[in-house]
Amino acid sequence: MMEWASKRSVIRMNADKFRRFVKAPPRNYSVVIMFTALQPQRQQADEEFQVLANSWRYSSAFTNKVFFASVDFDEGSDVFQMLSMNSAPTFLHFPPKGKPRRSDTYELQVRGFAAEQLARWVADRTDVQIRVIRPPNYAGPLLLGFLLAVIGGLAYLRRHNLEFLFNKNCFVLIMTSGQMWNHIRGPPYAHKNPSTGQVSYIHGSSQAQFLG
């Protein structure tokens, strides 16, 4: 596993590799697997999972305590049948000893698939703390700069008549800024209180929000 992990942060598995390195005991490591299929959410979930795996693989704290892998339905349909799995993407944690518990299945619909949320879940299941490091993303600043440039240009051209700033279309831009925030930050859909089990769909802080 270490040899594969040195080449790829996310190890691609078929049914044979799954039986050999995940199901067959004994193991002294955990495996976090993303099960994928041709779904609309696949690409974004795959990107977030890759960010998490890269953050761990290139961390100075990297060890053989946990590995990240993926099983695609086209390459491992037997694994899907073995686990009676009928939805994807799905994230499962396979502990070193024993069978996965209910908490070893990531609550995708509640937490979302942001790498930071996945890292918290991995830490809870494996005691491995992963600091998520994202590659530079200039899309947000560039889009904001472009928007400000357009508004500034319009304000200059129509500096004698600024009523257009109060046009309803401007409010549309303001309202869609929340969607821009969601795209950049990748927040979860909701939050589940670990003590009470209650699910909240509205964030308690004014500095954050959930996907709506």
QUIWOWO-V887732 format. One record per run of one state. SS is the DSSP state (h for helix, s for strand, l for the rest). FROM is the first residue (numbers start at 1). TO is the last residue. If there is no record, write none. Layout:
# QUIWOWO-V887732
ss-><SS;SS>
from-><FROM;FROM>
to-><TO;TO>
This chain:
# QUIWOWO-V887732
ss-><l;h;l;s;l;h;l;s;l;h;l;s;h;l;s;l;h;s;l;h;l;h;l;h;l;h;l;h;l;s;l;s;l>
from-><1;2;8;10;14;15;24;30;37;42;58;66;73;83;90;95;102;105;106;108;112;115;127;139;158;163;167;168;186;191;193;199;201>
to-><1;7;9;13;14;23;29;36;41;57;65;72;82;89;94;101;104;105;107;111;114;126;138;157;162;166;167;185;190;192;198;200;212>
